[in-house]
Amino acid sequence: MSRIVDVDSSNFDSVLRSARKVFVDFWAPWCKPCERMNPLIERLADRHNSITFARVNVDKQSEIASRYHISSLPAYVFFSDSRPSESKIGAVSERELERFVSEIG
């Protein structure tokens, strides 16, 4: 069972404040690479209990995407202490995404 939080403008900032490390997946329903990455991110979320995983639909939450200059999808941003610390753009292998999460988380 996935433990990914769907966030919007009403809860995004509180999710960032509630956890030390937050992995945010910026996606859109029309984005095929985003669709392919969803199962990988769900598996990562299940394996990394010390990290909060969140998901932002950029079509519905364009103000959040704009705030963090998201212009390509999928985009992944790691937040530490409510601030962006690292990011990765595009569909990547599960191994590469695991390495990204492990090194930062």
N, CA, C and O atoms as a GROMACS GRO file, in nm:
protein
  420
    1MET      N    1   0.084  -0.119   0.000
    1MET     CA    2   0.000   0.000   0.000
    1MET      C    3   0.088   0.125   0.000
    1MET      O    4   0.177   0.139   0.084
    2SER      N    5   0.063   0.212  -0.091
    2SER     CA    6   0.144   0.332  -0.104
    2SER      C    7   0.114   0.433   0.006
    2SER      O    8   0.001   0.445   0.053
    3ARG      N    9   0.216   0.502   0.045
    3ARG     CA   10   0.199   0.607   0.146
    3ARG      C   11   0.238   0.742   0.089
    3ARG      O   12   0.310   0.819   0.153
    4ILE      N   13   0.191   0.772  -0.031
    4ILE     CA   14   0.218   0.899  -0.097
    4ILE      C   15   0.101   0.993  -0.071
    4ILE      O   16  -0.015   0.957  -0.089
    5VAL      N   17   0.134   1.115  -0.027
    5VAL     CA   18   0.033   1.215   0.005
    5VAL      C   19   0.007   1.301  -0.119
    5VAL      O   20   0.101   1.357  -0.176
    6ASP      N   21  -0.119   1.312  -0.159
    6ASP     CA   22  -0.155   1.405  -0.266
    6ASP      C   23  -0.166   1.542  -0.202
    6ASP      O   24  -0.242   1.563  -0.107
    7VAL      N   25  -0.089   1.637  -0.255
    7VAL     CA   26  -0.090   1.770  -0.195
    7VAL      C   27  -0.145   1.873  -0.291
    7VAL      O   28  -0.140   1.857  -0.413
    8ASP      N   29  -0.199   1.978  -0.233
    8ASP     CA   30  -0.250   2.091  -0.309
    8ASP      C   31  -0.216   2.218  -0.232
    8ASP      O   32  -0.142   2.213  -0.134
    9SER      N   33  -0.269   2.330  -0.276
    9SER     CA   34  -0.232   2.457  -0.213
    9SER      C   35  -0.276   2.466  -0.067
    9SER      O   36  -0.220   2.544   0.010
   10SER      N   37  -0.375   2.386  -0.029
   10SER     CA   38  -0.424   2.392   0.110
   10SER      C   39  -0.336   2.315   0.209
   10SER      O   40  -0.337   2.345   0.328
   11ASN      N   41  -0.259   2.216   0.161
   11ASN     CA   42  -0.179   2.137   0.255
   11ASN      C   43  -0.031   2.125   0.220
   11ASN      O   44   0.045   2.063   0.295
   12PHE      N   45   0.012   2.183   0.109
   12PHE     CA   46   0.151   2.168   0.066
   12PHE      C   47   0.249   2.218   0.172
   12PHE      O   48   0.340   2.145   0.211
   13ASP      N   49   0.232   2.340   0.217
   13ASP     CA   50   0.326   2.397   0.315
   13ASP      C   51   0.325   2.320   0.447
   13ASP      O   52   0.429   2.304   0.509
   14SER      N   53   0.209   2.273   0.489
   14SER     CA   54   0.204   2.198   0.615
   14SER      C   55   0.272   2.062   0.601
   14SER      O   56   0.333   2.014   0.697
   15VAL      N   57   0.264   1.999   0.484
   15VAL     CA   58   0.335   1.873   0.462
   15VAL      C   59   0.486   1.898   0.468
   15VAL      O   60   0.559   1.820   0.529
   16LEU      N   61   0.531   2.006   0.406
   16LEU     CA   62   0.674   2.038   0.411
   16LEU      C   63   0.721   2.063   0.554
   16LEU      O   64   0.831   2.022   0.592
   17ARG      N   65   0.639   2.130   0.633
   17ARG     CA   66   0.677   2.161   0.772
   17ARG      C   67   0.668   2.040   0.864
   17ARG      O   68   0.734   2.037   0.968
   18SER      N   69   0.589   1.942   0.827
   18SER     CA   70   0.564   1.829   0.917
   18SER      C   71   0.672   1.721   0.913
   18SER      O   72   0.672   1.630   0.996
   19ALA      N   73   0.762   1.730   0.817
   19ALA     CA   74   0.863   1.625   0.803
   19ALA      C   75   1.000   1.688   0.776
   19ALA      O   76   1.010   1.796   0.718
   20ARG      N   77   1.103   1.618   0.820
   20ARG     CA   78   1.239   1.668   0.795
   20ARG      C   79   1.275   1.656   0.647
   20ARG      O   80   1.332   1.749   0.590
   21LYS      N   81   1.242   1.543   0.586
   21LYS     CA   82   1.274   1.520   0.444
   21LYS      C   83   1.146   1.487   0.369
   21LYS      O   84   1.068   1.402   0.411
   22VAL      N   85   1.125   1.556   0.257
   22VAL     CA   86   1.006   1.533   0.176
   22VAL      C   87   1.048   1.520   0.030
   22VAL      O   88   1.118   1.606  -0.024
   23PHE      N   89   1.004   1.413  -0.034
   23PHE     CA   90   1.026   1.388  -0.176
   23PHE      C   91   0.896   1.426  -0.246
   23PHE      O   92   0.791   1.368  -0.218
   24VAL      N   93   0.901   1.524  -0.338
   24VAL     CA   94   0.780   1.568  -0.407
   24VAL      C   95   0.790   1.531  -0.555
   24VAL      O   96   0.886   1.566  -0.623
   25ASP      N   97   0.689   1.460  -0.601
   25ASP     CA   98   0.675   1.420  -0.740
   25ASP      C   99   0.580   1.518  -0.808
   25ASP      O  100   0.461   1.521  -0.776
   26PHE      N  101   0.630   1.599  -0.901
   26PHE     CA  102   0.547   1.689  -0.980
   26PHE      C  103   0.510   1.614  -1.108
   26PHE      O  104   0.597   1.570  -1.182
   27TRP      N  105   0.380   1.601  -1.133
   27TRP     CA  106   0.332   1.518  -1.243
   27TRP      C  107   0.207   1.581  -1.305
   27TRP      O  108   0.155   1.681  -1.256
   28ALA      N  109   0.160   1.521  -1.414
   28ALA     CA  110   0.035   1.560  -1.479
   28ALA      C  111  -0.030   1.434  -1.537
   28ALA      O  112   0.040   1.341  -1.577
   29PRO      N  113  -0.163   1.431  -1.542
   29PRO     CA  114  -0.232   1.311  -1.591
   29PRO      C  115  -0.202   1.279  -1.738
   29PRO      O  116  -0.209   1.162  -1.777
   30TRP      N  117  -0.168   1.376  -1.818
   30TRP     CA  118  -0.139   1.356  -1.960
   30TRP      C  119   0.006   1.315  -1.986
   30TRP      O  120   0.041   1.281  -2.099
   31CYS      N  121   0.089   1.316  -1.884
   31CYS     CA  122   0.233   1.290  -1.898
   31CYS      C  123   0.260   1.140  -1.894
   31CYS      O  124   0.251   1.077  -1.788
   32LYS      N  125   0.293   1.082  -2.009
   32LYS     CA  126   0.320   0.938  -2.016
   32LYS      C  127   0.442   0.896  -1.933
   32LYS      O  128   0.436   0.794  -1.865
   33PRO      N  129   0.553   0.972  -1.937
   33PRO     CA  130   0.665   0.934  -1.850
   33PRO      C  131   0.627   0.937  -1.701
   33PRO      O  132   0.675   0.855  -1.623
   34CYS      N  133   0.542   1.032  -1.662
   34CYS     CA  134   0.495   1.038  -1.523
   34CYS      C  135   0.420   0.910  -1.489
   34CYS      O  136   0.438   0.852  -1.382
   35GLU      N  137   0.336   0.867  -1.580
   35GLU     CA  138   0.257   0.745  -1.560
   35GLU      C  139   0.348   0.623  -1.542
   35GLU      O  140   0.322   0.537  -1.458
   36ARG      N  141   0.455   0.617  -1.622
   36ARG     CA  142   0.549   0.505  -1.611
   36ARG      C  143   0.627   0.509  -1.479
   36ARG      O  144   0.665   0.404  -1.426
   37MET      N  145   0.649   0.627  -1.426
   37MET     CA  146   0.728   0.641  -1.303
   37MET      C  147   0.645   0.614  -1.176
   37MET      O  148   0.703   0.584  -1.072
   38ASN      N  149   0.515   0.624  -1.184
   38ASN     CA  150   0.430   0.608  -1.064
   38ASN      C  151   0.458   0.480  -0.985
   38ASN      O  152   0.474   0.488  -0.863
   39PRO      N  153   0.464   0.363  -1.048
   39PRO     CA  154   0.490   0.241  -0.970
   39PRO      C  155   0.627   0.243  -0.901
   39PRO      O  156   0.642   0.192  -0.790
   40LEU      N  157   0.726   0.302  -0.966
   40LEU     CA  158   0.860   0.311  -0.907
   40LEU      C  159   0.857   0.398  -0.782
   40LEU      O  160   0.916   0.364  -0.680
   41ILE      N  161   0.788   0.510  -0.792
   41ILE     CA  162   0.781   0.601  -0.678
   41ILE      C  163   0.703   0.538  -0.564
   41ILE      O  164   0.737   0.556  -0.447
   42GLU      N  165   0.598   0.463  -0.596
   42GLU     CA  166   0.522   0.394  -0.492
   42GLU      C  167   0.609   0.291  -0.420
   42GLU      O  168   0.600   0.278  -0.298
   43ARG      N  169   0.691   0.218  -0.494
   43ARG     CA  170   0.781   0.122  -0.430
   43ARG      C  171   0.884   0.192  -0.342
   43ARG      O  172   0.915   0.145  -0.233
   44LEU      N  173   0.937   0.304  -0.389
   44LEU     CA  174   1.031   0.381  -0.308
   44LEU      C  175   0.966   0.429  -0.179
   44LEU      O  176   1.026   0.420  -0.072
   45ALA      N  177   0.846   0.479  -0.190
   45ALA     CA  178   0.774   0.528  -0.072
   45ALA      C  179   0.754   0.416   0.029
   45ALA      O  180   0.762   0.439   0.150
   46ASP      N  181   0.728   0.296  -0.019
   46ASP     CA  182   0.709   0.182   0.071
   46ASP      C  183   0.839   0.140   0.138
   46ASP      O  184   0.837   0.088   0.250
   47ARG      N  185   0.953   0.163   0.071
   47ARG     CA  186   1.083   0.122   0.126
   47ARG      C  187   1.148   0.226   0.216
   47ARG      O  188   1.227   0.190   0.304
   48HIS      N  189   1.116   0.353   0.198
   48HIS     CA  190   1.184   0.460   0.271
   48HIS      C  191   1.089   0.526   0.370
   48HIS      O  192   1.029   0.630   0.341
   49ASN      N  193   1.075   0.466   0.485
   49ASN     CA  194   0.980   0.514   0.585
   49ASN      C  195   1.019   0.646   0.651
   49ASN      O  196   0.934   0.714   0.707
   50SER      N  197   1.146   0.683   0.645
   50SER     CA  198   1.189   0.806   0.711
   50SER      C  199   1.166   0.930   0.625
   50SER      O  200   1.189   1.042   0.670
   51ILE      N  201   1.120   0.910   0.501
   51ILE     CA  202   1.097   1.020   0.408
   51ILE      C  203   0.947   1.030   0.381
   51ILE      O  204   0.880   0.928   0.365
   52THR      N  205   0.895   1.151   0.377
   52THR     CA  206   0.756   1.172   0.336
   52THR      C  207   0.754   1.189   0.185
   52THR      O  208   0.829   1.269   0.129
   53PHE      N  209   0.669   1.113   0.118
   53PHE     CA  210   0.653   1.122  -0.027
   53PHE      C  211   0.522   1.195  -0.056
   53PHE      O  212   0.418   1.163   0.000
   54ALA      N  213   0.530   1.293  -0.146
   54ALA     CA  214   0.413   1.373  -0.182
   54ALA      C  215   0.405   1.384  -0.333
   54ALA      O  216   0.505   1.369  -0.404
   55ARG      N  217   0.286   1.413  -0.380
   55ARG     CA  218   0.260   1.420  -0.524
   55ARG      C  219   0.181   1.548  -0.553
   55ARG      O  220   0.082   1.577  -0.486
   56VAL      N  221   0.225   1.625  -0.655
   56VAL     CA  222   0.158   1.748  -0.695
   56VAL      C  223   0.116   1.736  -0.841
   56VAL      O  224   0.199   1.718  -0.930
   57ASN      N  225  -0.014   1.745  -0.865
   57ASN     CA  226  -0.067   1.749  -1.001
   57ASN      C  227  -0.052   1.892  -1.051
   57ASN      O  228  -0.124   1.981  -1.006
   58VAL      N  229   0.042   1.915  -1.143
   58VAL     CA  230   0.072   2.052  -1.187
   58VAL      C  231  -0.042   2.117  -1.264
   58VAL      O  232  -0.049   2.239  -1.271
   59ASP      N  233  -0.130   2.038  -1.323
   59ASP     CA  234  -0.246   2.095  -1.392
   59ASP      C  235  -0.341   2.161  -1.294
   59ASP      O  236  -0.399   2.266  -1.323
   60LYS      N  237  -0.356   2.101  -1.179
   60LYS     CA  238  -0.446   2.155  -1.077
   60LYS      C  239  -0.377   2.248  -0.979
   60LYS      O  240  -0.443   2.330  -0.914
   61GLN      N  241  -0.246   2.237  -0.969
   61GLN     CA  242  -0.169   2.316  -0.870
   61GLN      C  243  -0.056   2.392  -0.939
   61GLN      O  244   0.060   2.382  -0.900
   62SER      N  245  -0.092   2.468  -1.040
   62SER     CA  246   0.010   2.539  -1.118
   62SER      C  247   0.086   2.641  -1.034
   62SER      O  248   0.202   2.670  -1.063
   63GLU      N  249   0.023   2.697  -0.930
   63GLU     CA  250   0.093   2.795  -0.848
   63GLU      C  251   0.208   2.731  -0.770
   63GLU      O  252   0.310   2.795  -0.748
   64ILE      N  253   0.192   2.606  -0.728
   64ILE     CA  254   0.300   2.536  -0.658
   64ILE      C  255   0.412   2.506  -0.757
   64ILE      O  256   0.530   2.528  -0.727
   65ALA      N  257   0.376   2.456  -0.874
   65ALA     CA  258   0.476   2.426  -0.977
   65ALA      C  259   0.552   2.553  -1.016
   65ALA      O  260   0.674   2.550  -1.034
   66SER      N  261   0.482   2.661  -1.030
   66SER     CA  262   0.545   2.788  -1.067
   66SER      C  263   0.639   2.837  -0.958
   66SER      O  264   0.747   2.889  -0.988
   67ARG      N  265   0.600   2.821  -0.833
   67ARG     CA  266   0.682   2.865  -0.720
   67ARG      C  267   0.820   2.798  -0.723
   67ARG      O  268   0.920   2.859  -0.684
   68TYR      N  269   0.824   2.672  -0.769
   68TYR     CA  270   0.949   2.597  -0.772
   68TYR      C  271   1.007   2.582  -0.912
   68TYR      O  272   1.094   2.499  -0.936
   69HIS      N  273   0.957   2.663  -1.006
   69HIS     CA  274   1.009   2.670  -1.143
   69HIS      C  275   1.008   2.535  -1.214
   69HIS      O  276   1.103   2.498  -1.282
   70ILE      N  277   0.899   2.461  -1.196
   70ILE     CA  278   0.884   2.332  -1.263
   70ILE      C  279   0.835   2.357  -1.405
   70ILE      O  280   0.725   2.408  -1.426
   71SER      N  281   0.918   2.321  -1.502
   71SER     CA  282   0.880   2.343  -1.642
   71SER      C  283   0.886   2.215  -1.725
   71SER      O  284   0.841   2.215  -1.839
   72SER      N  285   0.940   2.108  -1.669
   72SER     CA  286   0.946   1.978  -1.736
   72SER      C  287   0.894   1.872  -1.642
   72SER      O  288   0.907   1.882  -1.520
   73LEU      N  289   0.834   1.769  -1.701
   73LEU     CA  290   0.778   1.660  -1.620
   73LEU      C  291   0.831   1.526  -1.669
   73LEU      O  292   0.868   1.513  -1.786
   74PRO      N  293   0.836   1.429  -1.582
   74PRO     CA  294   0.818   1.441  -1.438
   74PRO      C  295   0.937   1.514  -1.375
   74PRO      O  296   1.048   1.515  -1.428
   75ALA      N  297   0.909   1.575  -1.262
   75ALA     CA  298   1.014   1.644  -1.186
   75ALA      C  299   1.004   1.601  -1.041
   75ALA      O  300   0.895   1.587  -0.985
   76TYR      N  301   1.119   1.581  -0.981
   76TYR     CA  302   1.126   1.536  -0.841
   76TYR      C  303   1.209   1.636  -0.764
   76TYR      O  304   1.320   1.669  -0.804
   77VAL      N  305   1.156   1.684  -0.654
   77VAL     CA  306   1.228   1.780  -0.572
   77VAL      C  307   1.231   1.728  -0.429
   77VAL      O  308   1.129   1.691  -0.372
   78PHE      N  309   1.351   1.725  -0.374
   78PHE     CA  310   1.370   1.689  -0.234
   78PHE      C  311   1.369   1.816  -0.152
   78PHE      O  312   1.438   1.913  -0.185
   79PHE      N  313   1.292   1.816  -0.045
   79PHE     CA  314   1.287   1.928   0.047
   79PHE      C  315   1.346   1.883   0.180
   79PHE      O  316   1.317   1.774   0.228
   80SER      N  317   1.427   1.968   0.237
   80SER     CA  318   1.483   1.944   0.368
   80SER      C  319   1.457   2.069   0.452
   80SER      O  320   1.492   2.180   0.412
   81ASP      N  321   1.395   2.050   0.567
   81ASP     CA  322   1.356   2.164   0.652
   81ASP      C  323   1.275   2.266   0.574
   81ASP      O  324   1.299   2.387   0.584
   82SER      N  325   1.179   2.218   0.495
   82SER     CA  326   1.085   2.299   0.417
   82SER      C  327   1.146   2.374   0.299
   82SER      O  328   1.078   2.455   0.236
   83ARG      N  329   1.272   2.348   0.267
   83ARG     CA  330   1.337   2.415   0.156
   83ARG      C  331   1.383   2.313   0.052
   83ARG      O  332   1.427   2.204   0.088
   84PRO      N  333   1.373   2.348  -0.078
   84PRO     CA  334   1.422   2.255  -0.180
   84PRO      C  335   1.572   2.237  -0.167
   84PRO      O  336   1.646   2.334  -0.152
   85SER      N  337   1.617   2.112  -0.173
   85SER     CA  338   1.760   2.087  -0.160
   85SER      C  339   1.820   2.022  -0.284
   85SER      O  340   1.933   2.054  -0.322
   86GLU      N  341   1.749   1.932  -0.347
   86GLU     CA  342   1.797   1.862  -0.467
   86GLU      C  343   1.679   1.838  -0.560
   86GLU      O  344   1.564   1.834  -0.516
   87SER      N  345   1.709   1.822  -0.689
   87SER     CA  346   1.602   1.792  -0.784
   87SER      C  347   1.653   1.702  -0.895
   87SER      O  348   1.773   1.690  -0.919
   88LYS      N  349   1.558   1.640  -0.961
   88LYS     CA  350   1.588   1.552  -1.075
   88LYS      C  351   1.470   1.566  -1.171
   88LYS      O  352   1.354   1.570  -1.129
   89ILE      N  353   1.501   1.573  -1.299
   89ILE     CA  354   1.399   1.592  -1.403
   89ILE      C  355   1.399   1.470  -1.494
   89ILE      O  356   1.504   1.416  -1.530
   90GLY      N  357   1.278   1.427  -1.531
   90GLY     CA  358   1.264   1.324  -1.632
   90GLY      C  359   1.248   1.184  -1.576
   90GLY      O  360   1.275   1.158  -1.459
   91ALA      N  361   1.205   1.095  -1.664
   91ALA     CA  362   1.190   0.954  -1.629
   91ALA      C  363   1.328   0.892  -1.620
   91ALA      O  364   1.411   0.908  -1.710
   92VAL      N  365   1.353   0.822  -1.512
   92VAL     CA  366   1.482   0.758  -1.488
   92VAL      C  367   1.458   0.613  -1.448
   92VAL      O  368   1.344   0.574  -1.422
   93SER      N  369   1.564   0.536  -1.443
   93SER     CA  370   1.550   0.397  -1.401
   93SER      C  371   1.520   0.391  -1.252
   93SER      O  372   1.546   0.486  -1.178
   94GLU      N  373   1.466   0.278  -1.209
   94GLU     CA  374   1.438   0.260  -1.067
   94GLU      C  375   1.568   0.266  -0.986
   94GLU      O  376   1.571   0.320  -0.876
   95ARG      N  377   1.673   0.210  -1.041
   95ARG     CA  378   1.804   0.211  -0.973
   95ARG      C  379   1.853   0.355  -0.953
   95ARG      O  380   1.900   0.390  -0.845
   96GLU      N  381   1.841   0.438  -1.056
   96GLU     CA  382   1.885   0.578  -1.045
   96GLU      C  383   1.800   0.655  -0.945
   96GLU      O  384   1.852   0.735  -0.867
   97LEU      N  385   1.669   0.633  -0.948
   97LEU     CA  386   1.581   0.701  -0.854
   97LEU      C  387   1.608   0.654  -0.711
   97LEU      O  388   1.605   0.734  -0.617
   98GLU      N  389   1.634   0.525  -0.693
   98GLU     CA  390   1.669   0.470  -0.561
   98GLU      C  391   1.797   0.535  -0.510
   98GLU      O  392   1.806   0.573  -0.393
   99ARG      N  393   1.895   0.548  -0.597
   99ARG     CA  394   2.023   0.611  -0.559
   99ARG      C  395   2.000   0.756  -0.518
   99ARG      O  396   2.055   0.802  -0.418
  100PHE      N  397   1.919   0.827  -0.593
  100PHE     CA  398   1.886   0.968  -0.563
  100PHE      C  399   1.822   0.979  -0.425
  100PHE      O  400   1.860   1.065  -0.345
  101VAL      N  401   1.725   0.894  -0.398
  101VAL     CA  402   1.655   0.898  -0.270
  101VAL      C  403   1.747   0.854  -0.156
  101VAL      O  404   1.747   0.915  -0.050
  102SER      N  405   1.824   0.752  -0.177
  102SER     CA  406   1.913   0.700  -0.072
  102SER      C  407   2.022   0.799  -0.035
  102SER      O  408   2.055   0.815   0.083
  103GLU      N  409   2.077   0.865  -0.134
  103GLU     CA  410   2.186   0.960  -0.106
  103GLU      C  411   2.135   1.083  -0.031
  103GLU      O  412   2.207   1.138   0.053
  104ILE      N  413   2.016   1.124  -0.059
  104ILE     CA  414   1.964   1.246   0.003
  104ILE      C  415   1.886   1.216   0.129
  104ILE      O  416   1.892   1.289   0.227
  105GLY      N  417   1.812   1.107   0.125
  105GLY     CA  418   1.728   1.071   0.240
  105GLY      C  419   1.809   1.010   0.346
  105GLY      O  420   1.755   0.973   0.451
   0.00000   0.00000   0.00000
